[in-house]
Amino acid sequence: SVYSNAILPTLGYPELNVTVGPSGVVAPSNVDSGFYLVTLKAETAEYVAYVDIVQPPAGLDPETEKQLMLDAGRNDIVQHDWVYAGGTNTPNLGESASFVIELKPGDYKIAASYYVPNADEEILELVPLTVAESASDVEQTEPEAAIVVEETDELRYIVTPGPVPAGPQIWKIANTGVHHAHHMVMMG
């Protein structure tokens, strides 16, 4: 795998762990606002896992919410009026994946799924996550990114600096413009 967890765990952010598999989703249901190191793993090494922290529009029944999220994650179908805070996929069987996210106060859903690579079925669950205003007086800052990828409304990807140096580094994926339902898949 070309993915590396070498840098993110050293930054000192509180952890938000998500495990998904046949037993369901194991994740916190309440956290304080702030930056978090989110680490995703599948329950067993036979699965790949996916997570996205989202805010679906109000008024959807649970089954519609689930189907729309599956379409967004698996079929790359944009779901208008959804807020996508951030997410990831595990790169390979038996591996975890991490990312840093800033969670602001509000009600979210953790959309987590698992599947066997190249199989037709993906099992997804949406579990609630309430983010309360933090009472902490410890100031957190966004991690400093070595690489920034700007995704534009025209679906252009602008990478700075270029060329990208070899080795582990922090990347920031920045959606710009008025449409923010972009996502990016990086493969090595």
N, C-alpha and C positions, 0 to 999 in steps of 0.2 A: 504494500500500500504506500502511496505517496503522502497520505495524510499523517500529520504528526500532532500529538498532544504534548509536545515538549515544552512549549512556552506558557500556554494559558493557565495550567494549574499553579504556576509560580507567581501569578499576579495578586493572589490574596483575596479574590472575590469569594463571597459565600457560595456554597454549592447548592444547586437545585438538580437532583438526580431523578431521571425518568427511566424506568425499566418497563418494557412491554413484552407480552407474550401470551400464551394460552391461559395464564392465570389472571390476565387483565393488565391494568396500568398501575404501577406503583410510583406515586409522585405526591408531593405535598399539595394540599388543597388551599392553604393560606400562607402567604409570605408578605414581608414588608417591601415597600418600593425600594428600588435601587438596582445596581448592577449585580448580575449573577453569572457564575460559571455553570452552564447547563451541560450535564453529561448524560448522554443517551446510550443505553445498551439494550440488547435483546435478552429475554429471559434465559434462553439457551443458545448455544453456538450454532444451531441448525437454521437460525433465522437472521434476516437483516431487519433493522428497525428504522422507523421514521418518526420524527416529532416536528410539530409546528405549534407555536403558541399563538392563538388567534382570538379575535373578537368577532363572532358572527353577528349579522344584523338581528335586531329584535324581531320576535314574532315567528321564528321558524320552529317547527316541531322537531323533536330530537332525531327522527328518522331522516327528515329532509336535510337537517344540518349535517348528519353523518354522510349522506350520499353526496352532498355538495362538496364536503371536505375531501372525500375519496376522489371525486372528479378533479378537484384542484391539485391534490398531491400526486395521484397516479396518472391522470390523463392530461395534466397541464392546462386545465380549463379554468380561465380566470373567473373568480366569483366576485362580482361587483358588490360594493358596500361591506365587504369583509375587511378587517384589519389584520394583517399578518405581521406579528411582532418579530418573528424569527424562528428558524428551525434548522434541522439537519437530518441526514441519513447516516447510518453506520456504513463505513466504506466497504467492509467485507464481513463474512461470517465470523462470529466470535470476537469482533472488534467493537470498541466504543467510539463515540465521536463527541466532541465538545465544542461549545461556542459561548461567547459572552453576549449577554443581552441586558438592556436596561428595561426594567418593568416599572411602569408608572401606575399609580393607583387606579383600580378599576376591576371589572369582572372579565375574566378571560376563560378560554377553554384550552386545555392541553389536548391536541389531536395527536394521538400516538397509534402507530400501526406496526404490524410485523408480517413478514412473508418469507417464503422460500424463493430465492432468486430464480427468475424465469418461469415461475408458476403463475397460474391465472388468478389465484385468490390472494387478496390482501385483507387482513382483519384490522379494522380501525375502531377505536373508541375515542370519544370525547369526554373528558372529565373536567369539572370546574376548577378554576384557580382564581382565588380572590386575592388581590394585591392591595394591602392597606397602606396608608401613608406611614412612612417610617418615622419612628420617634427617636432614632439614633442621631447624634450630633456629629458622627464620623462622616466626613465628606468623602464621597467616592468620585473618581474621575473615569472617564472613558479610556480604555486601553489605547496606547499609541500604536497606530497601524503603520507598518512598513510599506504596505501595498494598498492602494485604494482602487476598487473597481466601481465605476459609476455606470449604472444601468439607466438609460434614458427612455423616454416615452417612444422614441423611434426604434427601440430595441437595439441600440448601439451599446457596446461595452468599451468604456474608456479606461485603460489601465495606466496608473502612474505609480512609481516611475517605470519606465520601460528602457531596456529589457528588465524582466524580473530576475533578481539575483537568486542563485540556488540556495537551498537550505531552509530550515524552519523559520517562519515569520508570521506575524499577525496581519491578516487581511481584513479590510473593511469593505463590505458590500453596501453601496449607497444608491438607493433609488432616488432619481431626480425627476422633476417635472410634476405633473398632476396625477398621473396614474401610478399607483404603487403596488400593483399586484405582480411585479416581476419576481422571478427567482432565477437562480443560477446553479448549474450542475458543473462541477469541475471533475475532470477525470485525468488520470496520468497514464 
